Amino acid sequence: MSFESKVNRDGEIVQYNMIIDTNSFVYGMLNSQDSEDGESLRESVTSKGGNYKEEWDGDNVRIIITGLSPEKAYTEISGDYLIYKDPIGDLASDYENDEEDLFGMNEAMDSAIKIHYYLEMPNEIIDSNADFIDGNKAEWHMVNANSIRDIYAKCEVPLLPGISLFSILCIFFIIATLMKR
């Protein structure tokens, strides 16, 4: 499973995509869980205004979900900093609280859980618990249930949110032209 998230200069989460790579067996389980609510996975996503796409390759399927607002991810401004958080560590807590392992499946499921998270911030990331940081982009690669943790990244608030360098130069050019008259 992977997540792709992007934050704009105003601190808004403008992209939050989820991609699930799995096989037909797990796909069937995902749809049977949702069918208890009377909806397929596709219907559940589209009824909330999201986009749902499946790409099949033999027994494997890639499910791409876009256009939904993140349920728990959020940004906050603290002083001169923009902070991004997504408490996906709750997934691990839910998994660990499943006390019964009647068929010895927890270990097998643990090795099957892989979460990759990609985040793009509007400025260079100056603090994070990511595995890799490159400028304004960060990556988390959690390869089992024990490595799942909350997502955290921090950057400086852009000086003029929503106004690009090009816009600033245009404004200065217009002011200079008006002052010459």
C-alpha positions as CSV (number, residue, x, y, z in Angstrom):
1,M,0.0,0.0,0.0
2,S,1.3,3.4,-0.7
3,F,0.2,7.0,-0.1
4,E,1.0,10.1,-2.1
5,S,0.3,13.5,-0.4
6,K,1.1,17.0,-1.5
7,V,0.7,20.3,0.5
8,N,0.4,23.6,-1.3
9,R,1.9,27.0,-0.3
10,D,-1.3,27.8,1.7
11,G,-0.8,24.7,3.9
12,E,-3.7,22.8,2.3
13,I,-3.5,19.1,1.4
14,V,-4.2,19.3,-2.3
15,Q,-3.4,15.7,-3.2
16,Y,-3.9,12.5,-1.2
17,N,-3.9,9.3,-3.2
18,M,-3.8,5.7,-2.0
19,I,-2.5,2.8,-4.1
20,I,-3.1,-0.8,-3.1
21,D,-1.1,-3.5,-4.8
22,T,-2.5,-6.9,-4.0
23,N,-3.7,-10.2,-5.4
24,S,-7.2,-11.4,-6.2
25,F,-7.6,-13.2,-2.9
26,V,-7.0,-10.1,-0.8
27,Y,-9.1,-8.1,-3.3
28,G,-12.0,-10.4,-2.6
29,M,-11.5,-9.9,1.1
30,L,-11.5,-6.1,0.8
31,N,-14.7,-6.2,-1.2
32,S,-16.4,-8.7,1.2
33,Q,-15.6,-6.4,4.2
34,D,-17.3,-3.5,2.4
35,S,-20.2,-5.6,1.1
36,E,-21.3,-6.1,4.7
37,D,-22.1,-2.4,4.6
38,G,-24.0,-3.0,1.3
39,E,-21.3,-1.4,-0.9
40,S,-18.4,-2.6,-2.9
41,L,-15.0,-0.9,-2.4
42,R,-15.6,1.0,-5.6
43,E,-19.0,2.1,-4.5
44,S,-17.7,3.1,-1.1
45,V,-15.0,5.4,-2.7
46,T,-17.2,6.9,-5.4
47,S,-20.1,7.6,-3.0
48,K,-17.7,9.8,-1.0
49,G,-16.7,11.7,-4.2
50,G,-13.5,9.9,-4.9
51,N,-12.1,8.3,-8.0
52,Y,-11.5,4.6,-8.2
53,K,-9.5,2.7,-10.8
54,E,-8.3,-0.9,-11.0
55,E,-5.4,-2.2,-13.1
56,W,-5.3,-6.0,-13.4
57,D,-2.3,-8.0,-14.4
58,G,-3.1,-11.7,-14.2
59,D,-3.9,-12.5,-10.6
60,N,-2.6,-9.1,-9.3
61,V,-4.5,-5.9,-9.1
62,R,-3.5,-2.3,-8.4
63,I,-6.3,-0.2,-6.9
64,I,-5.8,3.5,-7.3
65,I,-8.0,5.8,-5.1
66,T,-7.8,9.6,-5.7
67,G,-9.9,12.6,-5.0
68,L,-10.8,11.8,-1.4
69,S,-10.0,14.1,1.5
70,P,-7.7,12.4,4.0
71,E,-9.6,11.1,7.0
72,K,-6.8,11.8,9.5
73,A,-4.0,13.7,7.8
74,Y,-3.8,17.4,8.5
75,T,-1.5,20.4,8.5
76,E,-1.0,23.1,11.1
77,I,0.9,26.3,11.3
78,S,3.0,26.8,14.4
79,G,4.9,30.1,14.4
80,D,7.0,30.2,11.2
81,Y,6.5,26.5,10.5
82,L,4.1,24.4,8.6
83,I,3.7,20.9,10.1
84,Y,2.2,17.9,8.3
85,K,0.9,14.9,10.3
86,D,-0.8,11.7,9.4
87,P,-1.5,9.4,12.4
88,I,-1.2,6.1,10.4
89,G,0.5,4.6,13.4
90,D,-3.1,3.8,14.5
91,L,-3.1,1.1,11.8
92,A,-0.3,-0.7,13.8
93,S,-2.2,-0.2,17.1
94,D,-5.3,-1.7,15.6
95,Y,-3.3,-4.7,14.3
96,E,-1.5,-5.2,17.7
97,N,-4.8,-5.1,19.6
98,D,-6.1,-8.1,17.6
99,E,-5.3,-10.5,20.4
100,E,-6.6,-13.8,19.0
101,D,-4.4,-15.6,16.4
102,L,-6.3,-18.8,16.1
103,F,-4.6,-19.9,12.9
104,G,-1.1,-18.4,13.4
105,M,-1.7,-15.9,10.7
106,N,-0.4,-12.8,12.5
107,E,3.2,-13.5,11.6
108,A,2.3,-14.1,7.9
109,M,0.2,-11.0,7.8
110,D,3.0,-9.0,9.5
111,S,5.4,-9.8,6.7
112,A,2.8,-8.9,4.1
113,I,2.2,-5.4,5.4
114,K,4.2,-2.8,3.5
115,I,3.4,0.9,3.6
116,H,5.2,3.4,1.4
117,Y,4.3,7.1,2.0
118,Y,5.5,10.0,-0.2
119,L,5.0,13.6,0.8
120,E,5.7,16.9,-1.0
121,M,5.8,20.1,1.1
122,P,5.9,23.7,-0.3
123,N,9.3,24.4,1.2
124,E,12.4,22.4,2.1
125,I,11.7,19.9,4.9
126,I,13.7,20.8,8.0
127,D,12.5,18.2,10.4
128,S,10.8,14.8,9.9
129,N,10.7,11.2,11.0
130,A,11.0,10.1,7.3
131,D,13.4,7.5,6.1
132,F,14.6,9.7,3.2
133,I,14.4,13.5,2.7
134,D,15.3,15.3,-0.5
135,G,14.6,19.0,-0.3
136,N,10.8,19.4,-0.1
137,K,10.1,15.7,-0.5
138,A,10.1,12.9,2.1
139,E,9.6,9.1,2.0
140,W,8.7,6.6,4.6
141,H,9.1,2.9,3.9
142,M,7.5,0.7,6.6
143,V,7.9,-2.9,5.7
144,N,6.1,-4.7,8.5
145,A,3.5,-3.9,11.2
146,N,6.2,-3.1,13.8
147,S,7.7,-0.3,11.6
148,I,4.4,1.5,11.0
149,R,4.6,5.0,12.6
150,D,2.8,8.3,12.4
151,I,3.9,10.6,9.5
152,Y,5.5,13.9,10.6
153,A,7.2,16.6,8.5
154,K,8.0,20.3,9.1
155,C,9.0,23.1,6.8
156,E,9.2,26.8,7.0
157,V,6.0,28.6,6.1
158,P,6.4,30.1,2.6
159,L,6.9,33.9,2.9
160,L,4.1,34.8,0.6
161,P,1.6,31.9,0.4
162,G,0.0,31.6,-3.0
163,I,2.3,34.1,-4.7
164,S,5.1,32.8,-6.8
165,L,8.4,34.5,-7.5
166,F,7.2,35.2,-11.0
167,S,4.2,37.1,-9.7
168,I,6.4,39.2,-7.4
169,L,8.6,40.1,-10.3
170,C,5.6,41.1,-12.3
171,I,4.3,43.3,-9.5
172,F,7.7,45.0,-9.2
173,F,7.8,45.6,-12.9
174,I,4.3,47.1,-13.0
175,I,5.2,49.4,-10.0
176,A,8.4,50.5,-11.6
177,T,6.6,51.2,-14.9
178,L,4.0,53.3,-13.1
179,M,6.6,55.3,-11.2
180,K,8.4,56.3,-14.4
181,R,5.3,58.1,-15.7
